[in-house]
């Protein structure tokens, strides 16, 4: 347990930050799942629309530091490849 005032504050901040980051991670994971679900259904047009939204979300998470830039690029690349394979 935190023994100093500073350590108690850091503990409070960590809890709040973890809740916030967990929500943001959930948001980008959900966006990816939506695209994959549409790809599995074979709906290319809807998958492309969902990909645009997911791409925006993934980029936003990379800018905020929730996701590493290279990881964001990897997710976008793999989703784009899955959509392209539907042709």
N, C-alpha and C positions, 0 to 999 in steps of 0.2 A: 504494500500500500504506500501511496505517496506520503512523504513525511514533511515536505515543505510546502509553503503556499504556491511557489512556482511549479512544483511537481504536480500539485493537485490541479492547477489550472491546465497544465499540459495534458493531464489525463482527461479532463473535461473536453478539451479541444480535440483530442484524438478520437473520443467517442463520437462527437458531432461530425468530424471529418469522415470517419469511417461510414457512418450512416449515409452521408451525402454521396460519397464515392460509390457505395453499394447501389444506391438508386441510379446513379449514372451508368454504372456497369450493366445493370439490369436493362436500362433503356437501350443501350447499343446491342446487347445480346438479343433482345426481343426484335429489334430491327433486322438483324441477321436471320433470325428464325423465320420471320415473315417472308423474306425473299426465298429462303430454302424451301419453305412449304409450297410456295407458288411454283418454284422450279420442279418440285416433286410432282405437282399436279399437272405440269406441262403447259401452264398458262404463261407464254412468253411475254405478251404485252403487259399483263399485270405484274409480272416479275420485274420487268424493266422499270415500271413506275415505282414499285416498292424499292428497287435498287437505288433509284435516285434519292429517295428519302433516307434509305439506310446509309448511303454514301455521305450525305450531309451529316447525319448523326455520328458516323464513325470519324469524320474529319473534325467535328466539334470536340469529340472526346480526346482526340490526339492533340488538339490545340490546348485543351485544358490539362493535359498531362495524365488523364485517366488511363490512356492507352499509349503505348510507345508508337512513334511515327512509323517505324518499319512494320509493326504489327498491324497498324491501320491499313497500310498499303497492301500487306499480305491478304487481309480480310477482303478488301475491295477487289483485288486481283482475282482471288479465287471465286468470289461471287460472280464477277463479270464473266469468268471462264465457264461457270456453270450455266449462266444464261445463254452464252454464245453456243454452248453445246446443244441447246434445244433446237437450233435451226435445222 
